[in-house]
């Protein structure tokens, strides 16, 4: 877990050095709810089939952020869920043996 946060801190520092301050609008709109519903349906289908991947989990979590129209507290909550899922994904990848494809 420590190396994950070290990697995140290093990436944030590199981004700051390239881009300076990052202040962007959230751009949450109703149209993202349709995307969220589609991604959730794909996630639910994967659960039923027993073949959930990190791709299913991460895309569904990110879509939930954008589906929270006009509710900054809810968007923040969903962003925390994205971070939780992302860090779990990184831990999983960091702890498994290297495999060639």
N, C-alpha and C positions, 0 to 999 in steps of 0.2 A: 504494500500500500504506500509506503514511504517513497519508493521510486516513482510511482504513478504521480504523486503530488509534486515531486521534484521535476518530472518531465513536464507537467502542466505549468509549473512556475517558470521553467526555462522557455517554454513556448510563448507564454504571456510576455515575458521580457523581450523575446525576439520580435514579437508582433508590435510591441510598443516602440521598439527602436526603428522599425520600418514604417509604421503607420501613425505614430503619435497617438493622440487621444481618439478613442472610439466612442462617439456619441451618435447613435443612429435611432431612428424611429422604429417602433416595434413592428409596424405593418401587419398587425393582426386584423384580419377581415373575415367576413362571413364565408367567403368562398373557400377558406381553408377548412371549414367544418366538413365540407364534402370530401376533401382529401383525407381528413382525419377519419371519417367514417369508412372510406375505402381501405385505408391502412389498418384500421382496427378489424375490419372484416377479414382481411388477409391474415392478420395475426390470429384471430379466432379460428380461422380455418386451419392454420398451422398447428394450433393447440389441439384441435379435434383430431388431426392426423398424427399428432405426436412428433412433429418435425419443426419445432420452433428454433429459429436461429437468432443470433444477435442482430442480424439485419432486420428481422421482424420487430424485435423489441425496440431497437434504437429508432427506427423510422416511425413507429407508432408513438413513441414518447415525444419525438420532435414535433410531429403533427399535432399532438395535444397542446403544445405551447401556442401554436398559431390559431388554434380553434378557440382559445379563450379571448373572445372579442371584448375589448374595453374593460377587462378586469385584471388590473396589474398584479394584484395579490395572487390570483389564480395562475397567471402566467409565471410569476416567480416560483410558485409551488411546482408547476410543471417543469420549469427549468432545473429545479433541484432534482426532480425525478430523472431528467436527462443526465445530469451529472452523476447521480447514483448508478444509473444503468451503464453509463460510459465507463465509470471506474470499475464496476463489476466485470465488464467486458475486458478491460485492460488487464485486470488481475487474472482472469481466466487465461488470456493469451500469454501472459507473463509466466504462468505456472505450468503450462503444458510443454512437453518436450517438442523440439523442433521436428517438423515433418516436411519432407519434400513432396511436391505434387507431381 
